[in-house]
């Protein structure tokens, strides 16, 4: 089950093109000035099965998909199979996270990295109210980055997951 605050169709502000946005519940960052502080609590929102969430995504067959929040990495284990289905449908996937890419690498959480590896674009970093800039496309503060998941980043993350899987044996 995935805890979801809301699903928004036809968004043009949460990534390039028309997007279906899944706003997940649960966030450990507690950013001052957050546009969705109710999403901090994992117990808020509605429970969706994988099938229900995939069906919701399919309601708009032409839309690409964005996972936002809260922080989707908070429910990485639950979102990985859904992200796989999104990619099987040929859809572009953006993921917003309050962690920086460097923090994700340092945390070395296999489920978080598996989710990130399924994304086409990551918007990373916490919202910082003092750096708020509404003129920036697809993000709220200057510290946040739009990261294209290129070969170099993917290779580094795959190497980390291979090492983590080896350590689990």
HELIX and SHEET records of a PDB file:
HELIX    1   1 UNK A   37  UNK A   40  5                                   4    
HELIX    2   2 UNK A   50  UNK A   58  1                                   9    
HELIX    3   3 UNK A   72  UNK A   75  5                                   4    
HELIX    4   4 UNK A   76  UNK A   88  1                                  13    
HELIX    5   5 UNK A  101  UNK A  107  1                                   7    
HELIX    6   6 UNK A  110  UNK A  117  1                                   8    
HELIX    7   7 UNK A  129  UNK A  131  5                                   3    
HELIX    8   8 UNK A  151  UNK A  168  1                                  18    
SHEET    1   A 7 UNK A  46  UNK A  48  0                                        
SHEET    2   A 7 UNK A   2  UNK A  11 -1                                        
SHEET    3   A 7 UNK A  19  UNK A  24 -1                                        
SHEET    4   A 7 UNK A  64  UNK A  68  1                                        
SHEET    5   A 7 UNK A  93  UNK A  96  1                                        
SHEET    6   A 7 UNK A 121  UNK A 124  1                                        
SHEET    7   A 7 UNK A 145  UNK A 148 -1                                        
END                                                                             
